[in-house]
Amino acid sequence: MSASVSAASSFDGLGRGRILLHGLSKSSCCLSMSHLKQHLSRIIVVGASAHPSALASLLSFAATSPHGDLRFASLLFAHAPIPARFAYNCMLRGLVSARLPGGALRLYLQMNRGCVAPDRFTFPSVVKACSLLPAAAAGEAVHGRIFRLGFSLDAYVRSGLVRMYSEFDQVAAARRLFDEIPDRDAVLWNSMIGGYVKCGDIAYARRLFDEMKHRNVGTYNALLGAYAKFGFLDSASRLFDEMPERDAVSWNTMIGAHARSGAVTVVRDLLARAPQKNATSWSAAISGLAQCGRFVDAIDLFKDMLVEVPRPNQSALVSVLSSCAHLGTLEQGIWIHRYITRQKIEVDDLLGSSLMDMYAKCGMLQGTMLVFDKLEKRDVCSWTSMIYGFAIHGRSSEALETFIEMERLGIKPSDVTIIAVLCACSHAGLVEQGLDIFSRMHHDYGITPKIEHYTCMVDILSRGNLIEEALDVIKSMPMEPDEFVWGALLGGLRANSQDQLGDEEELSSKMVDLKPKSSGAYVLVANMFASIDRWDDATRMRRMMEGLGVKKNPGFSLIEVNGCCS
């Protein structure tokens, strides 16, 4: 009797477990994590926690659903009795979807060490992880294993490999795989076209596009994006007009491309016509205008955006704050900051750094410091913005103290951080500190000096009247010095009113030869000669400008009145 009761109880538990599993599968498309955890509680209560199918469905939702929770999925993966290969595949998909390719590859190695055999559902995620990192050596090793295990003919696996080799700029390898596939779907064609686009071979991308019989909107968007990326706006417009159907990506690509070219009227026309206009459309326009220096138009468009879009995205906010910073429109910047606060928009590192940069460039260092102090998490960008703010406001000692504190906390500086610190040293005439930081760049931080770092060092040394040392830095540069490097040297000469080189003519001719169509080079040399009373040479430089047809662009100022620039 007791055995019968026990069996019935067990059957009842498993039966209810199956009912819960059926309900889970029926409603998984609309589940939230709270619902999922309720299902798990019921499964445990009815004694079906050992039912692998129910737990597997829970893991699949938690790991791969947009409403899932990867941390919760990791707990299920570690503790629940779920079939190993299925569990690994779910977690691999989840990690790749969350753009955690390093974690995905580590899990794949763990899978191999645990002697869990991969299948055709394993490799698309692993290949994509290699693409995202990118990790070419790992990708080639994975490809070798795919071949040995016999999965190289699987359409999804091979499509992933084509995309992977395209990401690695190995378009020839991608094309070989592409040509070996007899039945190519639109995704594969689009991947191959995207590979040619990525390596800048627009002609081959167009040729492949013309060969494709059944194009979809993604195919058109791939080629449209290529034309837009490389500035072929006429070709992009013709293709856009030919498209049988357009989606939001199509419209946003055109809006962004014309914005980057500064065509404000065209941008506004596209925004007015776009049937699927969203926050991304507006931010593409605002970002593009800011990138090409149309800062006033970017701010105006942001105001128009707020009428139609209740909540702008981060890209739009960062771009409009950058525009305020370039224009020095503090009132506008404060208004945007207040808007962010009213709308309870999260101020993360990127947005926080943009606010800090705006306040610093608009002359309100106190605002930069307040934003920095309120940031919950500070990354290298926010620390760099704070250092730069102190530097441009002449508070070099505080800039260096902030840099030291950043190092103490274990935050690795970027190449931009080093530029900010060197600027602080230049403003304060801290030659020894500048030399020390420059010498530590490669050894301590693994940063290879760029031309901007050399320019800062030349500026530091020449301002410190160490002209010969500045020349030694220029001679040691692995790249050709540009007009800014020579300008820093000449600026130091002028600041010290020295005429000690003896070969100014050779120096000036080198500088002018670098960029003969740039008025800045000629003006710098002419002013240098004038500062040491060599008026004939200064006049000669001005006449050389005129003879070559080089014109000095007149300066202009913008005045902010009632929140508007004019």
N, C-alpha and C positions, 0 to 999 in steps of 0.2 A: 504493500500500500504506500509506504513512504517513498519507495523508488518511483512509483507512478506519479506521486505528487511532485517529487523532485524533477522528474522528466517534464511534467506538464509546466512546472514553473520555469524550467529552462527554455522550453519551447515558447512559453508566453513571453519571456524576456526577449528572445530572439525575434519572435513575431512582431512585438512592439518596436524592436530595433529596426526591423525592415520597414515598418510603417513610417517611422521617423525618417529613415533613409529616403523613402519614397517622397515624403513631404519636403525633405531637403532638396532633392533633385528637382522637384516641381517648382520650388520657390527660390532656387539659388540665384536666379537673375535679379531678384529684387531684395535679397537678404542684405542686412547690415551686419557688422561684426557683433553687435549686441544680440541679434537674432541667432547668429551662428553659435555664440557661447551658450545661449539657452538650449539649443539643440544638443550641444555637447553635454550639458547638465542632465537633460532628459535621458540621453543615451546611457550615461553612467548610472542614473537612478534605476532604469529598467534592466540593468545588468547586461547591456549589450556593448559595453566598452571594449570587449574583445572582438567585436564584429568589424573586420577589416574594411568592408565596403563603406560603412557609415563614416568611419574615421577618415578614410581616404577622400571621401567627398568633402568632408570638413577641411582637410588639408588643402585640397585643390582650390576651394573657394578662398581660404585665408591667404594662400600664396599667390594666386594668379588673378583674382578678381580686383577690379578698380576700387571696390569697397572693402577689400581685405586688409589684413594686418600681418606683415611679414614677420614681425617679432613673435606673434602668437603662433604663426605657422611654424616657426623654428622650434618652439616648445613642443608642438604636436609631433614634428619630425623627430625630435630627440627622444620622446618618451612614449609615443603611441605605437602599438603593434600594427604598422601599416606595411604592405608589401614594399620591399626595399627599392626596387627599380622605379616603381610608380612614385614613391615618395621623393626620391632624388630628382626625377624629371620635373615634378611639381615645384620643388625648391629652386631648381635651375631656372625654370621659366620665370618664377617670381623674382629672383635676384636680377636677371637680365632686364625684366620689365621695370624694375626699380632703378635701373642703370647702376647696378653694383657688379660690374663685370669681374673685378678682382675676386669678390666673394664667390661668384659662380665658378670661376676656374679653380679656386681652392676646394670647393665642394666636389668638382669633377675629379680632382686628384684624390680626394678622400674616398669617392666612389670606387676609383680604381684600386686603391689600397685595400678596400673592404671586399674586393673580389666580386663586386656587383657588376654584371655585364651590361653595358649600354645597349640601347636599341635605336631605331630610327627616330624616336621622339627625343632622345637625349641630345643628339648632335646639332640640330638647328640652334638650340640655346647655347651650346658650348662654342659653336662657330661664331655666333653673334657676340658672345662675350669677348672673343679674340678681336673682333672688328671694333668693338667699343673701346678697348683699352688704349690704343691698338697694340697687339702683341703678335708681330709677324712670325717670330720663331715658334711660338706656341701654336699659332694657326696652322703653320706648315706641318707641325708634329701631329696635330689633330687630324688634318687632312690625310696624312699617312695612315693613321689608325682607321679612319673611315674606309680607306681603300682596302686595307687588310681584312676588315670585318665584313666587307661586301655591301656597304651602305652607299657607295658612291653613285649608284644608279637611282637612288631615291630622289624624287623631284624637289622636295623641300630641302633636303640636305645639300643638293647641288646648287640650288638657288642661293642658299646661304653662303656657300663657298664662292660663288660668283660675286656676291656683295662683299664678302670678306677681302678677296684679292683686289677688288676695286678700291676698297678703303685703304689698302696698303699701297695703292698706286701701282700695283702689278697688273695693269690692264691686259697685258698679253696673256698672262696665266688665266685671268678671268675669261678672256675671249676663247681660249682653247676649251675650257670647260663648257662655255656657252655653245660652241659649235658642236660639241659631242652630244648635246641633249636633243633627242629627236622631236619630242613634244614640248615646245616652249610655251609657257603661259605668259600672260601680260606682266605678271610680277617679275619674271625672269628677264623679259625684254627691257622692262623699266630699270632693273638693276644694272644691266649691261650698258644701257644708255647713260645711266647715272655714273657709271665708272668712267666712261669717256669724258663726261662733263667734269668730274672731279679732277682729272688729270689735264683739263684744259683743251682737250681735242674736240672742239665743237663740230668740226667738219665730219669726223667719224660718227659722232653722236647723231648728226643730221642724216647721215647716210643710213645708219641703222634704223632711225625713225622712219625714213622713206621705205625701207624694206619691210617694215612691220605691217601686216595685213589688218589685224584687229587691234586698233589702238583704243585705249580708254583715257579717261581724263588724267590719270596719273602719268601716262606716257607724254601727253601734251605738256603737263606741268613740269616734267623733268627737263624737256628741251626749253620750255619757257624760262625756267629758272636759270638755265645755262646762259641764254641770251641776256637775261637781266643781270646775272653775276658779272659778266664780262663787258657790260655796257652797250650791247648791240640792241638799242631800244627800237630801231626801225624794224629789225627782224622779229623782235619780241612782239611788237604791235601787230605785225602782219599775221604771225602765228596765233595771237590772241583773237584776232578777228576771224580766223579760219576755224577756230575750235567749235565742234558741234555742241558741246556743253561745257560749262565752266563751273567750278566749285569755288569755295572760299579761298583755297590756296591760289587758284588762278588769279583772282582779283587782287589778293594781297601781294602776290609777286609783282604784278604790274604797278600797284600803288607804291610799293617800296622802291622799285626800280626808278620810277619817275621822280619820286621824292629825293632819292640820292643824286639825281641829276639837277635838282633845284627847280623842276618844272611845277611850280605851285598851282598854276591854273589847271594843268592836266590832272594833278593829284586831286584837287577839289572836284573836278568833273568825274573822275573815277569813283570817288567816295559817294558822290550823289547818285551814280548809276548802279553801284554794287548792290545786288539783291540780298546778299548774305553778309552784310556789313556787321562787324563785331569789334570787340576791343582790340583784337589783333590787327584788324585793318587800320584802325586809327593809329595804333602804336607803330605800325610799319611806316605810315606817313610821317609821323612826328620824329621817329628815329632817323629816317632818311633825310629829312630836312635839317635836322641837327648835325648829321654827319657832313653835309655839304656846306655848312656854315650859314644856313638860312634860319638863324636863331629866333628872330622876331616872328617869322612865319610859323615856326614850330610851337612857340608859345600861344600864338593866336589859334592855331589848330587844336591845341590842347584844350583851350577854353570852349571851342565848338564841340569837342568830344564830350565834355562833361554834360552838355545839353542832351546828348543822345545815349551815352553810356553811363549808367549809374555808378560804375566802379572801374576806373582805369586799371590796366595791368601794370606790373612793375616796370616793363620796358618803357612804357610811355612816361611814367613818373621819372625814371632815371634820365631819359632824354630831355625832358622839359627842365629838369633841375640843372642838367649840363648846359642847356641854353641860357638859363638865368646866370649861371656861373660865368660863361663867356661874355655875356653882356654887362655883368655887374649889376643886375637889377635886383637889389636886395628886397625891395617891397614885394615883388612878384614871388621871389623865393620863399619869403616868410608866409605869404598867402598859401602857397602850395603845401608848405609844412603844416600849417594849421588845418588845411583840407585833409591831409593824411591822418592827422590826429583825430579830427571829427569823424572821419569815416572808419576809424579804428583799423586802419591798414597796418599790417605788421611791418615794422621797420627792421629788416634783416641786415646782414652785413653790407650787401650791395646797395640797398636803398639808403642805409645809414651813411655809407661812404659818400654817396652822391650828395646827401644833405650837408655833410661836413665840408665837402669840396666847394659847394655853393656858398656856404657861409664864409669860408676862408677867402675865396676869390672876390666876394662882395665886401670884404673889409670887416666882417663881424666875427672875429676869432672866438668871442665868447659863445656864439652859437655853435661853432664847431666843437668846442669843449663840452657844451651841454649835451649835444647829440652823442658824442663819444662816451660820456659818463653814463648815459641811459641805455646804451647797447647791452643787451644781456650776454651776447656772445660776440667776441671781437676776433676777426680773422686778420690776415696780413693786409687786406685792403683798408680796413678801418684804421689800423695802426699807421699805415702809410699815409692816409689822409690827415691824421693828426700830426704826424711828423712834418708833412708838407705845409700844413697850416701854420705851425710854429715857424717854419723856415721862411716862408714868404712874408711873415709879419715881423721878421728880424729878431725873433726870440730863439736864437740858435742854441743856447744852452739847454732850453727846455726841449727842443727838438732832439738833441743828443741824449738827454735824460730819458725821453720817451723811447728812443731807439734801444738804449741799454735795458730799460724795463721790458721791452718787447723780447729782447734776447734772453733775459732772465727767465721769462715765462715759457721759453722753448719754442717761440714762434719764429719760423725761418723766414728771413726777409726775402722779398722778390727783387728783381732788377730795378723795378720802379722805386722800391723802398730805398735802395742804395742811392739812386739819383736824388731823392728827397733829402737824404742825409748829407750828401755831397753839396747840395745847394745850400743847406744850412751852414756847412763849413765855409763855403765861398762867401756868403753874406757876412759872416763874422770874422773872416780872415784866419780861420783855424787851419793852417797849412799842415801841421803835424797830424792832427786828427784826420784830416782828409786823406793824407798819404797812407795812414794806418788802415783806414776803412777800405780804400782802393786796393791795397796790397792783400787784404784778407778776403776779397770778393771770391776769388776762385778757390782758395784753399779751405776757407771756413764755410762758405755758403754754396759752393759749387756753381757759381754764376760766372759766365764768361763775359768780360766787359764788352759793352756795345759802344758805338760811336758817341752816344749821349754821355756815357761815363767818362770817356776820354775828354769830351768837351768840358765837362765839369772840372776835371783835373787840370786842364790847361787854364781854365778860368781861375781856379784857386791859386795856382802857381804864378800866373802872370799878374794877378792882383796883389800877390805878395812880393812882387818885384823880383821873382825868380825866373827871369826870362829864359835863360839857358836851360834850366830844368824843364820849363814848359816846352821848349823846342825838342828836348830829349824825349819827352812823352809823345810828341807828334811823330818823331822819327820812329818810335817803337810801335806805333799803331799798326795792327795787321790789316787795316783797311785804309783806303785813300781818305785823307782828311777832307771834310766838306767846308762850305763857307762858314758854318757855325763854329767849327774848330778854329779856323783862322780869325774869325770875328772875335772869339774869346781872347785870343792872343793879342790882337790889335787893341781890343778894349782894355786889356791890362796895360799895354804900352801907353795908351791915352791917359788912363787913370794915374799913371806914375809920371807922366810928362817926360818920358825918356826918349832919347835918340841914340841908343847905345848899340843897336844891332849892326849898323853899317851896311846892311844889305836889304834895306826896306824895299827897294825896287824889285829885287828877286822875290821877296816875300809877297809883295802885292801882286806881282804878275802871276805867281802860282795860285793865289787866291782867286784872281779874276778869271784865270783859265778854267777853273773848276766849274763855274756857272756863268758864262758870259751873258746870258739873257736875264740874269738876276740883278735888279737895281741895288739890292742890299749889299752885294759884294763891293761894287764900285763906290757906294756912299761911305762904307766903312773905311776903305782905303783913302778916299779923298779927305774924310774927316781926320784920319790919323795924320796925314801929311799937314793938314791945316793946323792941328794941335801943336805941331813942332815948328810952325812958321815956314813950312816949305810950300808956299802958296802956288808957285809955278807947277809943282807936281800935283797939288790938289786940283788946280784948273785943268791940267792935262787929263786927270781921271774923269772929270765931269765932261770934258769934250769927247773922250773915248766913249763914254756912255751915249752921248748924242750921235756920234758917228756910227755906232752899232745899232742905233734905233732902240736902245733900252730906255724905258721911261720909269721914273720914280713914281709909284702910285701914291697919290696924295692921301694923307691921313684923314680920318673923320672921327667924330664923336657921336655918341648916342646919349640922349638925356631921358631919364625916366620921369614922367609927369603923370600922376594919378594912376600908376600901375601900367602905363603905356610907354613904349620906347619910341623916340623920334629923333 
